[in-house]
Amino acid sequence: MDKTADRRSWQRVSELIEGIENIDKTAEKAIAGIVGIGVALKLVTYMKNHFGIDPKKVLTDFAKQKKSLSALKVHELTPLNESMFRTIETEEQSDVLKTYIENLELYVKWLRSDKRNEALAHWTTLYDSSAYPRAKVAILTLSPYIFKNVVDFIRDIKL
């Protein structure tokens, strides 16, 4: 049976890796046991290749991070996308969550206006997945723009 990540499992992973600079094999196995092998591999890969932009900084003050984000390539934005979803998934304070979604909306608008279509496609895939149900509900509840943007983005894809 495959493991699936939920809010509690992400909280456990967060507690496990808090203060750890380098993830060793034992931590990798523990993470895989909590959230599943596939998700753990993505997380560990991200952590080993962290590009320096803290998702909480983007989610609390997008404007301040915009210049740094502009320098990133798609392969650097995709782990950031995943980190933002994980951050939103585990947030419990409604006022913080509201701030996160407001800044996420700015981020999605920036991806669209800056024609970062590959990164936006990745973001849309995460949104459409079942990996982050609380994040999805928060986005639907607090930002109708993001939902509309996802629908428009998918509609505008030329095959």
Rosetta constraint file for C-alpha pairs under 8 A:
AtomPair CA 2 CA 36 HARMONIC 6.60 0.50
AtomPair CA 3 CA 33 HARMONIC 7.75 0.50
AtomPair CA 3 CA 34 HARMONIC 7.42 0.50
AtomPair CA 3 CA 35 HARMONIC 5.89 0.50
AtomPair CA 3 CA 36 HARMONIC 4.58 0.50
AtomPair CA 3 CA 37 HARMONIC 7.80 0.50
AtomPair CA 4 CA 35 HARMONIC 5.74 0.50
AtomPair CA 4 CA 36 HARMONIC 6.07 0.50
AtomPair CA 4 CA 131 HARMONIC 7.14 0.50
AtomPair CA 5 CA 9 HARMONIC 5.80 0.50
AtomPair CA 5 CA 10 HARMONIC 6.64 0.50
AtomPair CA 5 CA 34 HARMONIC 7.52 0.50
AtomPair CA 5 CA 35 HARMONIC 4.64 0.50
AtomPair CA 5 CA 36 HARMONIC 7.05 0.50
AtomPair CA 5 CA 39 HARMONIC 7.81 0.50
AtomPair CA 5 CA 131 HARMONIC 6.07 0.50
AtomPair CA 5 CA 132 HARMONIC 7.77 0.50
AtomPair CA 6 CA 10 HARMONIC 6.27 0.50
AtomPair CA 6 CA 35 HARMONIC 7.73 0.50
AtomPair CA 6 CA 131 HARMONIC 7.10 0.50
AtomPair CA 6 CA 132 HARMONIC 7.07 0.50
AtomPair CA 6 CA 133 HARMONIC 7.74 0.50
AtomPair CA 7 CA 11 HARMONIC 6.21 0.50
AtomPair CA 7 CA 89 HARMONIC 6.05 0.50
AtomPair CA 7 CA 90 HARMONIC 5.51 0.50
AtomPair CA 7 CA 132 HARMONIC 7.93 0.50
AtomPair CA 7 CA 134 HARMONIC 7.42 0.50
AtomPair CA 8 CA 12 HARMONIC 6.26 0.50
AtomPair CA 8 CA 90 HARMONIC 7.75 0.50
AtomPair CA 9 CA 13 HARMONIC 6.23 0.50
AtomPair CA 9 CA 34 HARMONIC 5.84 0.50
AtomPair CA 9 CA 35 HARMONIC 6.08 0.50
AtomPair CA 10 CA 14 HARMONIC 6.03 0.50
AtomPair CA 10 CA 35 HARMONIC 7.22 0.50
AtomPair CA 10 CA 86 HARMONIC 7.26 0.50
AtomPair CA 10 CA 89 HARMONIC 7.94 0.50
AtomPair CA 10 CA 90 HARMONIC 6.60 0.50
AtomPair CA 11 CA 15 HARMONIC 6.24 0.50
AtomPair CA 11 CA 90 HARMONIC 6.28 0.50
AtomPair CA 12 CA 16 HARMONIC 6.10 0.50
AtomPair CA 12 CA 34 HARMONIC 7.56 0.50
AtomPair CA 13 CA 17 HARMONIC 6.17 0.50
AtomPair CA 13 CA 31 HARMONIC 6.13 0.50
AtomPair CA 13 CA 34 HARMONIC 7.07 0.50
AtomPair CA 13 CA 35 HARMONIC 7.90 0.50
AtomPair CA 14 CA 18 HARMONIC 5.88 0.50
AtomPair CA 16 CA 27 HARMONIC 7.86 0.50
AtomPair CA 17 CA 23 HARMONIC 7.71 0.50
AtomPair CA 17 CA 27 HARMONIC 7.80 0.50
AtomPair CA 22 CA 48 HARMONIC 7.35 0.50
AtomPair CA 23 CA 27 HARMONIC 5.84 0.50
AtomPair CA 23 CA 28 HARMONIC 6.54 0.50
AtomPair CA 23 CA 44 HARMONIC 7.12 0.50
AtomPair CA 23 CA 47 HARMONIC 7.77 0.50
AtomPair CA 23 CA 48 HARMONIC 7.59 0.50
AtomPair CA 24 CA 28 HARMONIC 6.24 0.50
AtomPair CA 25 CA 29 HARMONIC 6.21 0.50
AtomPair CA 26 CA 30 HARMONIC 6.27 0.50
AtomPair CA 27 CA 31 HARMONIC 6.08 0.50
AtomPair CA 28 CA 32 HARMONIC 6.15 0.50
AtomPair CA 28 CA 40 HARMONIC 7.01 0.50
AtomPair CA 28 CA 41 HARMONIC 7.90 0.50
AtomPair CA 28 CA 44 HARMONIC 6.89 0.50
AtomPair CA 29 CA 33 HARMONIC 6.16 0.50
AtomPair CA 30 CA 34 HARMONIC 6.42 0.50
AtomPair CA 31 CA 35 HARMONIC 6.15 0.50
AtomPair CA 31 CA 36 HARMONIC 7.40 0.50
AtomPair CA 31 CA 40 HARMONIC 5.76 0.50
AtomPair CA 32 CA 36 HARMONIC 4.56 0.50
AtomPair CA 32 CA 37 HARMONIC 4.59 0.50
AtomPair CA 32 CA 38 HARMONIC 7.73 0.50
AtomPair CA 32 CA 39 HARMONIC 7.44 0.50
AtomPair CA 32 CA 40 HARMONIC 4.92 0.50
AtomPair CA 32 CA 41 HARMONIC 7.58 0.50
AtomPair CA 33 CA 37 HARMONIC 7.29 0.50
AtomPair CA 35 CA 39 HARMONIC 6.32 0.50
AtomPair CA 35 CA 40 HARMONIC 6.28 0.50
AtomPair CA 36 CA 40 HARMONIC 5.95 0.50
AtomPair CA 37 CA 41 HARMONIC 6.04 0.50
AtomPair CA 38 CA 42 HARMONIC 6.50 0.50
AtomPair CA 39 CA 43 HARMONIC 6.22 0.50
AtomPair CA 40 CA 44 HARMONIC 6.01 0.50
AtomPair CA 41 CA 45 HARMONIC 5.97 0.50
AtomPair CA 42 CA 46 HARMONIC 6.07 0.50
AtomPair CA 43 CA 47 HARMONIC 6.11 0.50
AtomPair CA 44 CA 48 HARMONIC 6.07 0.50
AtomPair CA 45 CA 49 HARMONIC 6.19 0.50
AtomPair CA 46 CA 50 HARMONIC 5.58 0.50
AtomPair CA 46 CA 79 HARMONIC 5.82 0.50
AtomPair CA 51 CA 76 HARMONIC 6.78 0.50
AtomPair CA 53 CA 57 HARMONIC 7.42 0.50
AtomPair CA 53 CA 58 HARMONIC 7.68 0.50
AtomPair CA 53 CA 68 HARMONIC 7.76 0.50
AtomPair CA 53 CA 69 HARMONIC 7.95 0.50
AtomPair CA 53 CA 80 HARMONIC 7.57 0.50
AtomPair CA 54 CA 58 HARMONIC 6.75 0.50
AtomPair CA 54 CA 80 HARMONIC 7.97 0.50
AtomPair CA 55 CA 59 HARMONIC 6.11 0.50
AtomPair CA 55 CA 80 HARMONIC 6.31 0.50
AtomPair CA 55 CA 83 HARMONIC 6.00 0.50
AtomPair CA 55 CA 84 HARMONIC 5.23 0.50
AtomPair CA 55 CA 87 HARMONIC 7.30 0.50
AtomPair CA 56 CA 60 HARMONIC 5.96 0.50
AtomPair CA 56 CA 84 HARMONIC 7.24 0.50
AtomPair CA 56 CA 87 HARMONIC 7.12 0.50
AtomPair CA 56 CA 100 HARMONIC 7.92 0.50
AtomPair CA 57 CA 61 HARMONIC 5.78 0.50
AtomPair CA 57 CA 62 HARMONIC 7.11 0.50
AtomPair CA 57 CA 65 HARMONIC 7.14 0.50
AtomPair CA 58 CA 62 HARMONIC 4.58 0.50
AtomPair CA 58 CA 64 HARMONIC 7.86 0.50
AtomPair CA 58 CA 65 HARMONIC 5.89 0.50
AtomPair CA 58 CA 103 HARMONIC 6.95 0.50
AtomPair CA 58 CA 104 HARMONIC 7.70 0.50
AtomPair CA 58 CA 107 HARMONIC 7.93 0.50
AtomPair CA 59 CA 84 HARMONIC 7.28 0.50
AtomPair CA 59 CA 99 HARMONIC 7.03 0.50
AtomPair CA 59 CA 100 HARMONIC 4.50 0.50
AtomPair CA 59 CA 101 HARMONIC 7.17 0.50
AtomPair CA 59 CA 102 HARMONIC 7.83 0.50
AtomPair CA 59 CA 103 HARMONIC 5.04 0.50
AtomPair CA 59 CA 104 HARMONIC 5.88 0.50
AtomPair CA 60 CA 99 HARMONIC 6.07 0.50
AtomPair CA 60 CA 100 HARMONIC 5.70 0.50
AtomPair CA 60 CA 103 HARMONIC 6.23 0.50
AtomPair CA 61 CA 65 HARMONIC 6.76 0.50
AtomPair CA 61 CA 103 HARMONIC 6.50 0.50
AtomPair CA 62 CA 66 HARMONIC 5.98 0.50
AtomPair CA 62 CA 103 HARMONIC 5.50 0.50
AtomPair CA 62 CA 104 HARMONIC 7.70 0.50
AtomPair CA 62 CA 106 HARMONIC 6.81 0.50
AtomPair CA 62 CA 107 HARMONIC 6.70 0.50
AtomPair CA 65 CA 69 HARMONIC 6.12 0.50
AtomPair CA 66 CA 70 HARMONIC 6.11 0.50
AtomPair CA 67 CA 71 HARMONIC 6.90 0.50
AtomPair CA 68 CA 72 HARMONIC 7.09 0.50
AtomPair CA 69 CA 77 HARMONIC 7.94 0.50
AtomPair CA 72 CA 76 HARMONIC 5.72 0.50
AtomPair CA 72 CA 77 HARMONIC 6.43 0.50
AtomPair CA 73 CA 77 HARMONIC 6.33 0.50
AtomPair CA 74 CA 78 HARMONIC 6.23 0.50
AtomPair CA 74 CA 116 HARMONIC 7.61 0.50
AtomPair CA 74 CA 118 HARMONIC 6.63 0.50
AtomPair CA 74 CA 119 HARMONIC 5.50 0.50
AtomPair CA 75 CA 79 HARMONIC 7.38 0.50
AtomPair CA 76 CA 80 HARMONIC 6.83 0.50
AtomPair CA 77 CA 81 HARMONIC 6.10 0.50
AtomPair CA 77 CA 119 HARMONIC 6.23 0.50
AtomPair CA 78 CA 82 HARMONIC 6.45 0.50
AtomPair CA 78 CA 119 HARMONIC 6.07 0.50
AtomPair CA 78 CA 122 HARMONIC 6.50 0.50
AtomPair CA 78 CA 123 HARMONIC 7.36 0.50
AtomPair CA 79 CA 83 HARMONIC 6.13 0.50
AtomPair CA 80 CA 84 HARMONIC 6.12 0.50
AtomPair CA 81 CA 85 HARMONIC 6.41 0.50
AtomPair CA 81 CA 122 HARMONIC 7.75 0.50
AtomPair CA 81 CA 123 HARMONIC 5.94 0.50
AtomPair CA 82 CA 86 HARMONIC 6.25 0.50
AtomPair CA 82 CA 123 HARMONIC 7.78 0.50
AtomPair CA 82 CA 126 HARMONIC 7.26 0.50
AtomPair CA 83 CA 87 HARMONIC 6.05 0.50
AtomPair CA 84 CA 88 HARMONIC 6.18 0.50
AtomPair CA 85 CA 89 HARMONIC 5.95 0.50
AtomPair CA 85 CA 126 HARMONIC 7.79 0.50
AtomPair CA 85 CA 132 HARMONIC 6.71 0.50
AtomPair CA 85 CA 135 HARMONIC 6.28 0.50
AtomPair CA 86 CA 90 HARMONIC 6.34 0.50
AtomPair CA 86 CA 132 HARMONIC 7.18 0.50
AtomPair CA 86 CA 135 HARMONIC 7.87 0.50
AtomPair CA 87 CA 91 HARMONIC 6.31 0.50
AtomPair CA 88 CA 97 HARMONIC 6.75 0.50
AtomPair CA 88 CA 100 HARMONIC 7.09 0.50
AtomPair CA 88 CA 134 HARMONIC 7.63 0.50
AtomPair CA 88 CA 135 HARMONIC 5.34 0.50
AtomPair CA 89 CA 132 HARMONIC 5.95 0.50
AtomPair CA 89 CA 133 HARMONIC 7.33 0.50
AtomPair CA 89 CA 134 HARMONIC 5.24 0.50
AtomPair CA 89 CA 135 HARMONIC 4.65 0.50
AtomPair CA 90 CA 134 HARMONIC 7.95 0.50
AtomPair CA 91 CA 96 HARMONIC 7.49 0.50
AtomPair CA 91 CA 97 HARMONIC 6.37 0.50
AtomPair CA 92 CA 96 HARMONIC 8.00 0.50
AtomPair CA 92 CA 97 HARMONIC 7.28 0.50
AtomPair CA 93 CA 97 HARMONIC 6.13 0.50
AtomPair CA 94 CA 98 HARMONIC 6.07 0.50
AtomPair CA 95 CA 99 HARMONIC 6.46 0.50
AtomPair CA 96 CA 100 HARMONIC 6.17 0.50
AtomPair CA 97 CA 101 HARMONIC 6.19 0.50
AtomPair CA 97 CA 138 HARMONIC 7.57 0.50
AtomPair CA 98 CA 102 HARMONIC 6.18 0.50
AtomPair CA 98 CA 142 HARMONIC 6.79 0.50
AtomPair CA 99 CA 103 HARMONIC 6.28 0.50
AtomPair CA 100 CA 104 HARMONIC 5.97 0.50
AtomPair CA 101 CA 105 HARMONIC 6.03 0.50
AtomPair CA 101 CA 138 HARMONIC 7.46 0.50
AtomPair CA 101 CA 139 HARMONIC 6.33 0.50
AtomPair CA 101 CA 142 HARMONIC 6.64 0.50
AtomPair CA 101 CA 143 HARMONIC 6.85 0.50
AtomPair CA 102 CA 106 HARMONIC 6.65 0.50
AtomPair CA 102 CA 142 HARMONIC 7.89 0.50
AtomPair CA 102 CA 143 HARMONIC 7.38 0.50
AtomPair CA 103 CA 107 HARMONIC 6.23 0.50
AtomPair CA 104 CA 108 HARMONIC 6.15 0.50
AtomPair CA 105 CA 109 HARMONIC 6.13 0.50
AtomPair CA 105 CA 143 HARMONIC 7.06 0.50
AtomPair CA 105 CA 145 HARMONIC 7.29 0.50
AtomPair CA 105 CA 146 HARMONIC 6.06 0.50
AtomPair CA 106 CA 110 HARMONIC 6.08 0.50
AtomPair CA 107 CA 111 HARMONIC 6.20 0.50
AtomPair CA 108 CA 112 HARMONIC 6.25 0.50
AtomPair CA 108 CA 120 HARMONIC 7.24 0.50
AtomPair CA 108 CA 146 HARMONIC 7.12 0.50
AtomPair CA 109 CA 113 HARMONIC 6.04 0.50
AtomPair CA 110 CA 114 HARMONIC 5.69 0.50
AtomPair CA 111 CA 115 HARMONIC 6.03 0.50
AtomPair CA 111 CA 116 HARMONIC 4.91 0.50
AtomPair CA 111 CA 117 HARMONIC 6.96 0.50
AtomPair CA 111 CA 119 HARMONIC 7.20 0.50
AtomPair CA 111 CA 120 HARMONIC 6.01 0.50
AtomPair CA 112 CA 116 HARMONIC 6.16 0.50
AtomPair CA 112 CA 117 HARMONIC 6.74 0.50
AtomPair CA 112 CA 120 HARMONIC 6.98 0.50
AtomPair CA 116 CA 120 HARMONIC 6.10 0.50
AtomPair CA 117 CA 121 HARMONIC 5.86 0.50
AtomPair CA 118 CA 122 HARMONIC 6.23 0.50
AtomPair CA 119 CA 123 HARMONIC 6.13 0.50
AtomPair CA 120 CA 124 HARMONIC 6.01 0.50
AtomPair CA 121 CA 125 HARMONIC 6.18 0.50
AtomPair CA 122 CA 126 HARMONIC 6.39 0.50
AtomPair CA 123 CA 127 HARMONIC 6.24 0.50
AtomPair CA 124 CA 128 HARMONIC 6.05 0.50
AtomPair CA 124 CA 150 HARMONIC 6.36 0.50
AtomPair CA 125 CA 129 HARMONIC 6.10 0.50
AtomPair CA 126 CA 131 HARMONIC 7.50 0.50
AtomPair CA 126 CA 132 HARMONIC 7.73 0.50
AtomPair CA 127 CA 132 HARMONIC 7.44 0.50
AtomPair CA 127 CA 136 HARMONIC 6.33 0.50
AtomPair CA 132 CA 136 HARMONIC 6.24 0.50
AtomPair CA 133 CA 137 HARMONIC 6.30 0.50
AtomPair CA 134 CA 138 HARMONIC 6.15 0.50
AtomPair CA 135 CA 139 HARMONIC 6.12 0.50
AtomPair CA 136 CA 140 HARMONIC 6.14 0.50
AtomPair CA 137 CA 141 HARMONIC 5.95 0.50
AtomPair CA 138 CA 142 HARMONIC 5.84 0.50
AtomPair CA 138 CA 143 HARMONIC 7.94 0.50
AtomPair CA 139 CA 143 HARMONIC 5.37 0.50
AtomPair CA 139 CA 144 HARMONIC 7.58 0.50
AtomPair CA 139 CA 146 HARMONIC 7.05 0.50
AtomPair CA 139 CA 147 HARMONIC 7.47 0.50
AtomPair CA 140 CA 144 HARMONIC 6.01 0.50
AtomPair CA 140 CA 146 HARMONIC 7.60 0.50
AtomPair CA 140 CA 147 HARMONIC 6.27 0.50
AtomPair CA 143 CA 147 HARMONIC 7.00 0.50
AtomPair CA 144 CA 148 HARMONIC 6.21 0.50
AtomPair CA 145 CA 149 HARMONIC 5.92 0.50
AtomPair CA 146 CA 150 HARMONIC 6.16 0.50
AtomPair CA 147 CA 151 HARMONIC 6.37 0.50
AtomPair CA 148 CA 152 HARMONIC 6.07 0.50
AtomPair CA 149 CA 153 HARMONIC 5.87 0.50
AtomPair CA 150 CA 154 HARMONIC 6.19 0.50
AtomPair CA 151 CA 155 HARMONIC 6.10 0.50
AtomPair CA 152 CA 156 HARMONIC 6.04 0.50
AtomPair CA 153 CA 157 HARMONIC 6.51 0.50
